[in-house]
Amino acid sequence: MKKAVIATGGKQYLVSEGDVIDVELLKATGNSVEFEPLLVIDGSKVQVGKPKVTGAKVTAKITEQALKTDKVMAIRYKAKKRVHKVHGHRQQKTKITISAIS
């Protein structure tokens, strides 16, 4: 079973074929996207990239675009001063399915 480490959205993900993961919003045209892996594991053979593995790629199919995660509330409060500020944020995500590691 092949596994790979890909980097997208400032984060790294360990993926294998058939995995479904949520990543930061991708500005991709079409239904597929390609990543250059940082590390590829094929059984007992391990290829480490410097910084990326040459000649290898991970292809993924975009299943859903612009999903929103749960709301994160940020509160700023000063006691006895009648000062408070509340901010809310919902991050947008993209759901992808890993189709091939080659």
Helices and strands as residue ranges (DSSP letters): E 2-8, E 11-16, E 20-24, E 32-35, E 39-42, E 45-48, E 58-68, E 72-78, E 83-89, E 92-101
